[in-house]
Amino acid sequence: MNLINPQAVIDKMEGVVEIKSYLNKIKIIKNLYLKGANTASEICTEVGISLPTVNSLLGDLMNSGEVIKHGRAESQGGRKPDLYRLAENAFYVLSVDLSRFNMNLALYSCTHTLASPKVSHKITLNNEKETFDTLCEYIEDYLAKTGVPSEKIIAIGISMPGLIDSVGGVNYTYLKFGKKTLLENLESRFEKKIFLENDARAMTLAEYKFGSEHSYKNVLGIFIGWGIGLGIIIDGKIYQGASGFAGEFAHSPIFESREITCTCGKKGCLEAVASGTAIVRMAGDAIKLDQDSILARMVRDHQGELEPGLVVEAALTGDQRAITILSEAGLDLGRGISILIQLLNPELIIIGGSVAEANQYLITPIQQALNIYSMAKSRERSQLALYQLGEDVGLMGGVAVVNEKLFEDIINRLG
């Protein structure tokens, strides 16, 4: 099946029956993509297609290679029903994970498993067309090296920082040049469906979909790297707000007594005092006071390059100044999170990003601040947890965005 340009497929079809059959096949593929292995009767119930039609279409999809049998399900009384799932090579999704200074690429199969080794490139995000061209060249080079036919790669999911309207396809912070939106520039370059999302929202969605098993429907994801990002899931759906900008909590000036100016221009923002950028600033001051500390030696070993991960590594090695810096950041983060608890009353709060690798050196002070600043009744059902996907959370974020939107977009356009 052609899933890159389904409209072109339908334009060549004759009659309503043939078009309806094609759309029903897409609904079955969507079900198996989102749910994994499933029985024909469950597909029938979940998709709303009659069982004889489901069985017939599954036969067609097995003949064309998109679907395979995958053992048998548990018996509900009588013969165990067959399980069906997507073939590993039915289609692929390219995930692009961008940060302010780095780019990761990886190709994933339709079963969400890594299909080609991930690669990384140094890249500094800005609003120059040359940066956009470099980014595209890295993507084109990677796709060529995978050896996967272009028609098998049906979408590209991009997780990146910035003020992003994912519906309009605009990043108001980075890669903003010319008259076209970032999404228009990307789709005209690659001739594939592109899904663009703010990194914190994408990573929160990845943790929600692919992290540890849970039944929560109201979840916050707080990711601390160079900046601080917030993703909000309400009733099982990512919340984007009226203009697509929901989650910019880090730029709320809740520490007005502090004279530190944030990148957004205001003073006292959470990001100005508790982000990786703030941690690096505090670590630089600490190194000036103690040139023989573990942290100072680590920085010298890295040719003087100081980044949040080094401060975390120093703390885990036992550097007391690094531990103190992370503790101060954690207390400030907890104070900010306590506001979110009282506003949104989440069931689960996921703490992730490179700074979260500090584990209890960050989590313990966050919990202490929650105990101080949030009402006991508000927080009693809010569980605090570290992210599960680790360094791949950004790449899985790109996959999660495609997983969430791809077939819904196709069905809405063609149904």
C-alpha positions in Angstrom: 0.0 0.0 0.0 1.1 3.5 -0.8 1.0 5.3 2.6 3.1 8.3 1.5 0.5 9.8 -0.8 -2.8 8.1 -0.2 -4.7 10.8 -2.0 -2.9 9.8 -5.2 -4.0 6.2 -4.7 -7.6 7.2 -4.2 -7.6 9.4 -7.3 -6.8 6.3 -9.4 -9.6 4.2 -7.9 -12.9 3.6 -9.5 -16.0 3.4 -7.4 -17.0 3.9 -3.7 -16.4 0.3 -2.7 -12.7 0.3 -3.7 -12.1 3.6 -1.9 -13.9 2.4 1.2 -11.8 -0.8 1.2 -8.6 1.2 1.0 -9.6 3.5 3.9 -10.6 0.4 6.0 -7.2 -1.1 5.4 -5.6 2.2 6.6 -7.8 1.9 9.8 -6.6 -1.6 10.4 -2.9 -0.6 9.9 -3.5 2.3 12.3 -4.9 -0.1 14.9 -1.9 -2.4 14.6 0.5 0.5 14.6 -0.9 2.0 17.8 -1.9 -1.2 19.7 0.7 -3.8 18.4 -0.5 -7.4 17.9 -4.3 -7.8 17.9 -7.0 -10.3 17.0 -9.5 -9.9 14.2 -12.4 -9.7 16.6 -10.7 -7.0 18.7 -9.9 -5.0 15.5 -13.5 -5.4 14.5 -14.7 -3.9 17.9 -12.1 -1.2 18.1 -12.2 0.0 14.4 -15.9 -0.5 13.8 -15.7 -2.8 10.8 -17.6 -6.0 10.5 -15.7 -9.2 11.3 -16.0 -10.8 7.8 -14.7 -7.5 6.3 -11.8 -7.4 8.8 -10.8 -11.0 8.0 -11.0 -10.3 4.2 -8.9 -7.1 4.5 -6.3 -8.8 6.8 -5.9 -11.5 4.1 -5.3 -8.7 1.5 -2.7 -7.0 3.8 -0.9 -10.3 4.4 -0.8 -11.0 0.7 0.7 -7.5 0.1 3.2 -7.9 2.9 2.1 -5.3 5.4 0.6 -7.7 8.0 1.8 -11.1 9.4 0.4 -13.6 11.8 1.9 -13.4 15.3 0.9 -16.5 17.2 -2.3 -16.9 19.1 -4.1 -14.9 21.8 -5.4 -16.3 25.0 -8.6 -18.3 24.6 -11.8 -16.7 25.7 -13.5 -20.2 25.5 -12.9 -22.4 22.5 -10.1 -22.2 19.9 -7.4 -19.6 20.5 -7.7 -16.7 18.0 -4.9 -15.7 15.7 -2.9 -12.6 16.5 -1.9 -10.2 13.7 0.7 -7.6 13.7 2.5 -5.3 11.2 5.4 -6.8 9.4 8.7 -5.3 10.6 9.4 -3.9 7.1 5.9 -2.7 6.4 7.0 0.9 6.7 9.5 3.1 8.6 9.6 6.5 10.4 12.6 8.8 10.5 13.0 10.5 13.9 15.0 13.8 14.2 15.9 15.0 17.7 17.2 18.5 17.7 18.6 20.5 20.7 20.3 23.9 20.7 23.7 22.4 19.9 23.1 18.8 18.7 21.1 16.7 16.2 20.3 13.0 16.5 18.9 10.9 13.7 17.4 7.4 13.8 15.2 5.2 11.6 12.5 3.2 13.4 10.4 0.3 12.0 6.6 0.3 12.3 7.0 -1.8 15.5 8.9 1.2 17.1 12.2 -0.7 17.1 15.5 0.8 15.8 16.0 -0.1 12.2 19.2 1.7 11.5 21.9 2.9 13.9 21.4 6.4 15.2 23.9 9.1 14.3 24.7 12.5 15.9 25.9 15.8 14.5 26.9 19.1 16.1 24.6 21.8 14.9 23.8 25.2 16.4 20.1 26.2 15.9 19.5 29.7 14.7 17.4 31.4 11.9 19.9 31.1 9.1 18.9 29.3 5.9 22.4 27.8 5.8 21.6 26.0 9.1 18.4 24.6 7.6 20.3 23.4 4.5 22.9 21.7 6.6 20.2 20.0 8.7 18.5 18.7 5.5 21.8 17.5 4.1 22.5 15.5 7.2 19.0 13.9 6.9 19.4 13.1 3.2 22.8 11.6 3.8 21.5 9.4 6.7 18.5 8.2 4.6 20.7 7.3 1.7 23.0 5.2 4.0 20.1 3.3 5.6 19.5 1.5 2.2 15.7 1.6 2.9 13.6 2.4 -0.2 12.3 6.0 0.0 8.7 4.8 -0.5 9.0 2.7 2.7 9.7 5.8 4.8 6.3 7.3 5.3 6.9 10.1 7.7 9.5 12.2 9.5 8.9 13.2 13.2 10.9 16.2 14.4 11.3 17.0 18.1 13.0 20.4 18.7 13.2 23.3 21.1 11.4 26.6 20.6 8.0 28.2 20.6 6.2 25.9 18.3 2.8 25.8 16.7 2.8 22.2 15.6 -0.6 22.5 13.7 0.6 25.6 11.7 4.1 24.1 11.3 5.9 27.2 12.7 8.8 27.4 15.0 8.8 31.0 16.2 12.3 30.6 17.8 14.5 28.6 15.4 14.8 28.0 11.6 12.5 30.9 10.9 13.4 32.5 7.5 11.8 33.5 4.3 8.0 33.5 3.6 7.3 29.8 4.1 6.8 28.0 7.4 9.4 25.5 8.6 6.9 22.7 7.9 6.4 23.9 4.3 10.2 24.1 3.8 10.7 20.6 5.1 7.8 19.0 3.2 8.8 20.6 -0.1 12.4 19.4 0.4 11.6 15.8 1.4 8.2 15.2 -0.2 7.0 13.3 2.8 4.6 14.0 5.7 6.5 15.9 8.4 5.3 16.2 12.0 6.9 19.0 14.0 6.6 19.3 17.8 8.2 21.1 20.7 10.8 18.8 22.3 9.2 18.8 25.8 5.8 17.9 24.5 7.3 15.2 22.2 9.4 13.7 25.0 6.4 13.7 27.4 4.3 11.9 24.8 7.2 9.4 24.3 7.3 8.6 28.0 3.6 8.4 28.2 3.3 6.0 25.2 6.6 4.0 25.4 7.9 4.4 29.0 6.9 2.3 31.9 3.5 0.6 32.0 0.9 2.8 33.7 -2.8 3.7 33.6 -2.4 7.4 34.2 -4.3 9.9 32.1 -3.1 13.2 33.6 0.7 13.5 33.3 3.3 16.2 33.4 6.7 15.8 31.8 9.4 18.2 32.9 12.7 18.0 31.0 15.8 19.8 32.1 18.6 20.2 29.7 20.1 23.6 28.7 16.6 24.9 29.2 13.4 23.6 30.9 10.5 22.2 29.0 7.0 21.2 30.1 4.7 18.7 28.4 1.1 18.4 29.6 -1.1 15.4 29.0 -4.8 15.8 30.0 -7.2 12.9 29.8 -4.7 10.9 27.8 -4.1 13.7 25.1 -1.2 16.0 24.7 -2.4 19.6 25.6 -1.2 22.2 23.1 -3.3 25.2 24.0 -5.2 27.7 21.7 -2.1 28.7 19.8 0.0 25.6 20.3 2.2 27.2 23.0 1.1 25.4 26.1 3.9 24.4 28.5 6.1 27.6 28.5 6.0 27.5 32.3 9.8 27.9 32.6 9.5 31.5 31.5 7.2 32.5 34.3 8.9 35.0 36.6 8.3 33.3 39.9 11.6 34.4 41.5 11.4 38.1 41.0 13.7 38.8 43.9 16.6 37.4 41.9 18.3 39.7 39.4 19.2 37.0 36.9 17.9 37.8 33.4 16.4 34.9 31.4 17.0 34.3 27.7 13.4 35.6 27.2 14.4 39.0 28.6 12.6 38.8 31.9 14.2 38.5 35.3 13.6 35.7 37.8 12.2 33.0 35.4 12.4 29.4 36.5 14.7 28.7 33.6 17.0 31.5 34.6 17.7 29.8 38.0 17.2 26.1 37.6 18.0 25.1 34.0 21.1 23.5 32.7 22.2 27.0 31.6 21.8 28.2 35.2 23.6 25.1 36.5 26.6 25.8 34.2 26.7 29.4 35.3 26.8 28.4 39.0 29.3 25.7 38.2 31.6 28.2 36.5 31.5 30.4 39.6 32.3 27.3 41.8 35.3 26.5 39.7 36.7 30.0 40.1 36.6 29.3 43.9 38.2 25.9 43.7 40.5 25.1 40.8 41.4 21.7 42.3 37.8 20.4 42.6 36.6 17.2 40.8 34.5 19.4 38.6 37.3 21.8 37.7 39.5 18.8 36.8 36.7 17.3 34.6 36.3 20.6 32.8 40.1 20.8 32.1 39.9 17.2 30.7 37.2 18.4 28.3 39.3 21.2 27.0 37.5 23.7 29.2 34.0 22.9 27.8 31.5 23.1 30.6 28.0 21.6 30.0 25.2 20.4 32.3 26.2 16.7 31.9 29.6 17.4 33.4 28.1 19.0 36.5 25.9 15.9 36.9 28.9 13.6 36.4 30.9 15.5 39.0 28.1 15.3 41.5 27.8 11.5 41.0 31.5 11.3 41.5 31.2 13.1 44.8 32.0 16.7 44.1 30.3 18.6 46.9 30.0 21.9 45.1 28.3 20.2 42.2 25.9 18.4 44.6 25.0 21.7 46.2 24.4 23.3 42.8 22.0 20.5 41.8 20.3 20.7 45.1 19.7 24.4 44.8 18.3 23.9 41.3 16.1 21.0 42.5 14.6 23.2 45.3 13.8 25.9 42.8 12.3 23.3 40.4 10.2 21.9 43.1 8.9 25.3 44.0 7.8 25.8 40.4 6.3 22.3 40.1 4.3 22.9 43.3 2.4 25.5 41.4 1.7 23.1 38.6 0.4 20.5 41.1 -2.1 22.9 42.5 -3.2 24.1 39.1 -3.4 20.8 37.2 -3.5 18.1 40.0 -1.5 15.5 37.9 -1.3 11.8 38.7 2.3 11.5 37.4 5.1 14.0 37.1 8.0 12.7 35.0 11.4 14.4 35.5 13.8 13.9 32.5 16.6 15.3 30.5 20.4 15.4 30.9 20.2 17.1 34.3 17.8 14.4 35.6 20.7 11.9 35.3 21.7 13.3 38.7 18.9 11.1 40.0 18.4 11.6 43.8 20.7 14.6 43.9 17.9 16.4 41.9 14.8 14.4 42.8 15.2 14.6 46.6 15.4 18.4 46.8 12.4 18.6 44.3 10.4 16.4 46.7 11.5 18.5 49.7 10.3 21.6 47.9 7.0 20.0 47.0 6.4 19.2 50.7 7.1 22.8 51.6 5.2 24.7 48.8 2.3 22.5 47.7 -0.8 21.6 49.8 -0.7 18.1 51.1 -4.1 17.2 49.7 -3.2 18.4 46.2 0.0 16.4 46.0 -1.1 13.2 47.7 -2.0 11.5 44.4 0.9 13.1 42.4 3.7 10.6 41.9 7.2 11.9 41.1 9.2 9.6 38.8 12.4 9.7 36.7 12.1 9.2 32.9 12.5 5.7 31.6 13.7 6.2 28.0 17.0 7.9 28.9 19.1 9.5 26.2 16.8 8.1 23.5 13.7 10.0 24.8 14.1 12.8 22.2 14.3 10.3 19.3 11.3 8.4 20.7 9.6 11.7 20.9 9.7 12.1 17.1 8.3 8.6 16.8 5.6 9.3 19.4 4.4 12.4 17.4 4.1 10.4 14.2 2.4 7.6 16.2 -0.1 10.1 17.6 -1.0 12.0 14.4 -0.1 10.1 11.2 -3.1 7.9 10.5 -5.5 10.2 12.2 -4.3 12.9 9.7 -4.7 10.5 6.7 -8.2 9.3 7.8 -9.4 12.8 8.5 -8.3 14.0 5.1 -9.6 11.1 3.1 -12.5 9.7 5.2 
